[in-house]
Every structure is written in C-alpha cells, then in structure tokens.
C-alpha cells in the first residue's frame, strides 16, 4: 500500500518535526532577547528580536497549513511571501534610520547577535537541507526563507563583528543591502513557483 493511500506522507511528517524544532529554538532566543532589550532600551537587540519573530510567524503559518489542501498551502505560501516583503521593508527602514542617526551597536550586542544567528543558521541548515528540491510550494517557500537566513547569517558571522565596530558604516550598510535584496528576491521566487504549482499537471501530481 502506498504512502498516499494510507494518508502517510514521509516528507510532510519530517517537515512538521523540523518546523517544531526550529520554532522552539527561535522562541527560546527571541522572547528573552526582546524582553531584555525592552528593559534596557537597546534598539539593536530589539531589531534582532523582531527579526526572529518574522521567522516564528513564517514557520507557524507553514505548520498550520501543511497538508490542508492545495488552496491552504498556496495561501500560506503567499503569506510567507508577505512576511518576507515586510521583513525586507523593515530592514530598509532600519538601514535608513542607521544612516540618518549614525547609531552603532555595542561590541557585546554585535557578538551576541552573531552567536545567535550562527546557531539558528546551523539548525536551519541541518533540518531544512533535505527539502531544498521539494515540489510542494509551501515547503519550497520556507526553504527559500531558510536559505536567505543561512546566507545572511554566514555573511554576518564572518563580517558583522568587523563591520559593526568600525568607525564607518560602509560594511554594515552593504550587508543590510544584501538582506533587503534577498528578501525581495525570495518574494519573486515564491510567486513564480506558485504560478507553476497551480497549473493542472503540477497540482494533480502534488495530490498524488
């Protein structure tokens, strides 16, 4: 008896487990960080914490809609694209504010940010790499977001301590521009994949 006949989908079960692990890890970092940032009024820690919150919303949507039919999964993929768009706009606003005010992070804030980003990026890579060629638009959409996080994190892990502690903002601005580009590129990629996914042949294949 096939997996489809029994209602058992190994990819979806593995994906659900991966998402639950990722969400738990992110929440364990984001909630204390946001609360601490509020208590000391640190805008850099606050921005990092809310960046994590975008990931929690994204993964929560994916987990809630997975396996509930093509319409629900397409809606969730569009919601993921919307989250990526908002994240890109937020980063663009934060970049403008950095340039306008000249604000810079403390050394320990830059170090903590780099450490947590590396930890989550490695977790994302370990849990999501197997889904990079998935034909399911929702799984593919969250992989694209994970890919963005991994690329951005590795760049920041290598350069952020240097960039954020220099006397000029040039490197930090360049990394923010990369993050903005990847966010908007992911929106385009998700929408493009969504059109292909909703064609009759691909839709029928996905149900099988």
C-alpha positions in Angstrom: 0.0 0.0 0.0 1.4 3.4 -1.0 2.0 6.3 1.3 -0.7 8.3 -0.4 -3.2 5.5 0.1 -2.6 5.3 3.8 -2.6 9.1 4.3 1.0 8.9 5.4 3.4 11.3 3.8 7.0 10.9 5.0 8.1 14.3 3.6 5.3 16.1 5.4 5.9 14.3 8.7 9.6 15.0 8.6 8.9 18.7 7.7 6.5 19.1 10.6 9.1 17.7 13.0 11.7 20.1 11.6 9.5 23.1 11.9 8.6 22.4 15.5 12.3 22.1 16.4 13.1 25.4 14.6 10.2 27.3 16.2 11.1 26.1 19.7 14.7 27.1 19.3 13.8 30.6 17.9 11.3 31.3 20.7 13.9 30.4 23.3 16.1 33.1 21.9 13.7 35.7 20.7 11.4 36.1 23.7 14.1 36.7 26.4 16.0 38.9 24.0 13.0 41.2 23.2 12.1 41.4 26.9 15.7 42.3 27.9 16.0 44.8 25.0 12.8 46.5 26.3 14.2 46.7 29.8 17.4 48.4 28.8 16.1 50.3 25.7 18.5 48.7 23.2 17.3 49.2 19.6 19.7 46.8 18.1 18.7 43.9 20.3 15.1 44.8 19.7 15.6 44.7 15.9 17.3 41.3 16.1 14.5 40.0 18.4 11.8 41.1 16.0 13.7 39.7 13.1 13.4 36.3 14.8 9.6 37.0 15.3 9.2 37.1 11.5 10.7 33.6 11.4 8.3 32.3 14.0 5.3 33.7 12.1 6.6 32.2 8.9 7.1 28.7 10.4 3.9 28.8 12.3 1.9 29.5 9.1 3.7 26.7 7.3 3.0 24.2 10.1 -0.7 25.3 10.4 -1.4 25.0 6.7 0.7 22.0 5.7 -1.4 19.1 4.4 -4.7 21.0 4.5 -5.0 21.0 0.7 -3.6 22.9 -2.2 -5.6 26.1 -1.5 -4.5 26.4 2.1 -0.8 25.7 1.2 -1.0 28.3 -1.6 -2.4 30.8 0.8 0.4 30.0 3.3 3.0 30.4 0.6 1.5 33.9 -0.2 1.6 34.7 3.5 5.3 33.7 3.6 5.9 36.0 0.6 4.2 38.8 2.5 6.3 38.2 5.6 9.4 38.3 3.5 8.3 41.5 1.9 7.6 43.1 5.3 11.0 41.9 6.6 12.7 43.5 3.6 10.8 46.8 4.1 11.7 46.7 7.9 15.4 46.2 7.1 15.2 49.0 4.6 13.7 51.3 7.2 16.2 50.3 9.8 19.0 50.9 7.3 17.7 54.4 6.6 17.5 55.1 10.3 21.0 53.9 10.9 22.3 56.2 8.1 20.2 59.2 9.4 21.2 58.8 13.0 24.6 57.2 12.8 23.7 54.8 15.5 26.1 51.8 16.1 25.8 48.7 18.3 27.9 48.0 21.4 30.5 45.3 20.9 28.8 42.8 23.1 25.5 43.3 21.2 27.2 42.6 17.9 28.8 39.5 19.5 25.6 38.1 20.9 23.8 38.8 17.6 26.4 36.9 15.6 26.4 34.0 18.0 22.6 33.5 17.9 22.5 33.9 14.2 25.1 31.3 13.6 23.3 28.9 16.0 20.0 29.3 14.3 21.5 29.1 10.8 23.2 25.8 11.6 20.0 24.5 12.9 18.1 25.6 9.8 20.7 24.0 7.6 20.6 20.7 9.5 16.8 20.5 9.4 15.9 22.0 6.1 18.5 21.0 3.6 16.7 17.8 2.7 13.7 19.8 1.5 15.6 22.1 -1.0 14.2 20.2 -4.0 10.7 19.7 -2.8 7.9 20.1 -5.3 5.5 21.4 -2.6 5.2 25.2 -2.9 4.8 25.7 0.9 7.9 23.6 1.7 9.8 25.2 -1.1 8.8 28.7 0.2 10.1 28.0 3.7 13.3 26.5 2.3 13.9 29.7 0.3 13.4 31.7 3.5 15.8 29.4 5.3 18.3 29.7 2.5 18.2 33.5 2.9 18.8 33.2 6.7 21.7 30.9 6.1 23.4 33.1 3.5 22.8 36.3 5.5 24.0 34.7 8.7 27.2 33.3 7.3 28.0 36.7 5.9 27.3 38.4 9.2 29.2 35.7 11.1 32.3 36.5 9.0 31.9 40.3 8.9 29.4 41.7 11.4 31.8 42.0 14.3 34.2 43.8 12.0 31.5 45.8 10.3 29.6 46.9 13.4 32.7 48.0 15.3 34.3 50.1 12.5 34.3 53.8 12.6 32.3 54.0 9.4 29.0 52.2 8.4 30.0 51.0 5.0 30.3 47.3 5.6 27.1 47.3 7.8 25.2 49.1 5.0 26.4 46.6 2.4 25.2 43.6 4.5 21.8 45.3 5.1 21.5 45.9 1.3 22.2 42.1 0.8 19.5 41.2 3.3 17.0 43.5 1.5 17.8 42.1 -1.9 17.4 38.5 -0.7 14.1 39.2 0.9 12.6 40.7 -2.2 14.2 38.1 -4.4 12.6 35.4 -2.3 9.2 37.1 -2.7 9.6 37.0 -6.5 10.8 33.3 -6.4 7.8 32.2 -4.3 5.3 34.0 -6.5 6.9 32.5 -9.6 6.8 28.9 -8.2 3.2 29.4 -7.1 2.1 30.0 -10.6 3.7 26.8 -11.8 2.4 24.9 -8.8 -1.2 25.9 -9.6 -1.1 24.6 -13.2 -3.3 21.4 -13.6 -0.4 18.9 -14.2 1.6 20.0 -11.2 -1.4 20.3 -8.9 -2.5 16.8 -9.8 1.0 15.5 -9.2 1.1 17.2 -5.8 -2.1 15.4 -4.7 -0.5 12.0 -5.6 
